[in-house]
């Protein structure tokens, strides 16, 4: 009985019961392909066929989180700068990126600090805020 209880604890903790996913190659190509793919927003956005939310893999290794984080935060910084300069297309794309990152976080459960940093780039958008909100909705549902 004790052995069965220990096995149940191990499974409940997620040890040995979950399989990890490999980080899709498209998610490792840098921030440039992310920004380029976001030009399709508010339509479906994919980096070499991979939705942004799929870059958040289950049981992610630290290296995977770091790679994805660097790419997405750098892309968000570029888009945020352009959006704050009045470029509404960049605001829409940033919104999509934030929504897709939030969606991806639900898949993996890790990388909340990375998503917070992506979200932080949406401050100070002023008149571009409505475009950001449209992008956020699209990214949340299909990103």
Secondary structure, DSSP 8 states (H G I E B T S, - for coil): -HHHHHHHHHHHHTTTT-------GGGGS-HHHHHHHGGGTTS---BTTB-GGGGS-TT--HHHHHHHHHHHHHHHHHHHHHHHTT-HHHHHHHHHHHHHHHHHHHHHS--HHHHHHHHHTTTT-GGGHHHHHHHHHHHHHH-
